Structures are given as C-alpha cells and as structure tokens.
Amino acid sequence: MIRHIVMFKIKDEFKDEIPQLVKNFYGMKGKIEGMVSLEAGADFLHSERSYDLALITEFKTREAFNAYQTHPVHMPVKKRMHEVRSASVACDYEILEP
C-alpha cells in the first residue's frame, strides 16, 4: 500500500477558494482505480508553520499511484492547485507492517 501526503500553502488572493479546493479533492474519491482512500482538509490553527490544505491518499500499488499522476480525473485538480499554491510539500511512502 502506498500513502501520498501533500500539504499546500495557498496564495493570499485565492484563500477564499479553500473550501472549494477541498471539495475538488473529494470529487476524485471513488473515481480513480487503485485509490483506496482519500482524505482532505483545511488547516484551522493558522500558525506560523501551518500549511493551508492537506491531501492524504492511499493506493493499492505503486502502479496505481503512478497511474493517478496522469489520470483524467486528477489532472484538472492538479492544474488548479498549481495555479493557486504558493508552496507545497509531499511525502510518498510504502506502508509496511512490522
């Protein structure tokens, strides 16, 4: 299983779009083969080190994760995030049971 975590800082002029951006993330749920879970949300703490949005997805395999990167459902969401973000960080890892 692969977990994909991305956090986004949103440009000031697009901060009012944050609720819609979260909805855009959830619009992908159940529409991408191999994606087994999707969770997204907006930061409520607004601390100095906070990011504005987080997206956490899980995929059955690396192949499913790779297919997600160019999936037609994901591409418009990805494009919009590139337009509105000022920064992002990501971590992708394989979930290994001890």
C-alpha positions as CSV (number, residue, x, y, z in Angstrom):
1,M,0.0,0.0,0.0
2,I,1.3,3.5,-0.9
3,R,0.4,6.6,1.1
4,H,0.7,10.0,-0.7
5,I,0.6,13.1,1.6
6,V,0.7,16.7,0.2
7,M,0.3,20.0,2.0
8,F,-0.3,23.2,0.2
9,K,0.2,26.9,1.0
10,I,-2.4,28.9,-0.9
11,K,-1.6,32.4,-2.4
12,D,-3.4,35.1,-0.5
13,E,-5.6,36.1,-3.4
14,F,-7.0,32.5,-3.6
15,K,-7.6,31.9,0.2
16,D,-11.4,32.3,-0.2
17,E,-11.3,29.3,-2.6
18,I,-10.1,26.9,0.1
19,P,-13.5,25.3,0.8
20,Q,-13.9,24.7,-3.0
21,L,-10.4,23.3,-3.2
22,V,-11.2,20.7,-0.5
23,K,-14.4,19.8,-2.5
24,N,-12.3,19.4,-5.6
25,F,-10.1,16.9,-3.8
26,Y,-13.1,14.9,-2.6
27,G,-14.5,15.0,-6.1
28,M,-11.8,12.5,-7.0
29,K,-12.9,10.0,-4.4
30,G,-14.1,6.7,-5.8
31,K,-13.2,7.7,-9.4
32,I,-9.6,6.5,-9.7
33,E,-8.9,2.8,-9.9
34,G,-6.5,1.6,-7.3
35,M,-7.1,4.6,-4.9
36,V,-8.4,3.0,-1.7
37,S,-8.8,6.2,0.4
38,L,-8.8,9.9,0.2
39,E,-8.9,12.5,3.0
40,A,-8.5,16.2,2.7
41,G,-9.0,19.3,4.9
42,A,-8.2,22.9,5.6
43,D,-6.0,24.0,8.4
44,F,-7.8,25.6,11.4
45,L,-4.8,26.6,13.5
46,H,-3.2,29.1,11.1
47,S,0.1,29.1,13.0
48,E,3.4,30.4,11.5
49,R,4.3,26.9,10.4
50,S,0.9,25.8,9.2
51,Y,0.1,24.9,5.6
52,D,-3.5,25.8,4.4
53,L,-4.6,22.4,3.0
54,A,-3.7,18.8,3.3
55,L,-4.5,15.8,1.0
56,I,-3.8,12.2,2.0
57,T,-4.5,9.4,-0.4
58,E,-3.7,5.7,-0.3
59,F,-3.2,3.4,-3.3
60,K,-3.1,-0.4,-3.6
61,T,0.2,-0.4,-5.5
62,R,2.9,1.8,-6.8
63,E,1.5,1.2,-10.3
64,A,-1.9,2.6,-9.2
65,F,-0.1,5.6,-7.6
66,N,1.8,6.2,-10.9
67,A,-1.4,6.0,-12.9
68,Y,-3.0,8.6,-10.6
69,Q,-0.4,11.1,-11.6
70,T,-1.8,11.5,-15.1
71,H,-5.4,10.2,-14.5
72,P,-8.0,12.4,-16.3
73,V,-9.9,12.9,-13.0
74,H,-6.8,14.1,-11.2
75,M,-5.4,16.4,-14.0
76,P,-7.8,19.4,-13.6
77,V,-7.4,19.3,-9.8
78,K,-3.7,19.2,-10.1
79,K,-3.7,22.0,-12.7
80,R,-5.8,24.2,-10.4
81,M,-3.6,23.5,-7.4
82,H,-0.5,24.6,-9.5
83,E,-2.3,27.9,-10.2
84,V,-3.3,28.7,-6.6
85,R,-0.5,27.4,-4.5
86,S,2.5,29.3,-3.3
87,A,4.2,26.3,-1.9
88,S,3.7,22.6,-1.4
89,V,5.5,19.7,0.3
90,A,4.9,16.0,-0.2
91,C,5.8,12.6,1.2
92,D,5.1,9.3,-0.6
93,Y,5.9,6.1,1.2
94,E,5.1,2.4,1.2
95,I,3.1,1.3,4.3
96,L,5.0,-1.6,5.8
97,E,3.5,-3.6,8.6
98,P,6.2,-4.6,11.2
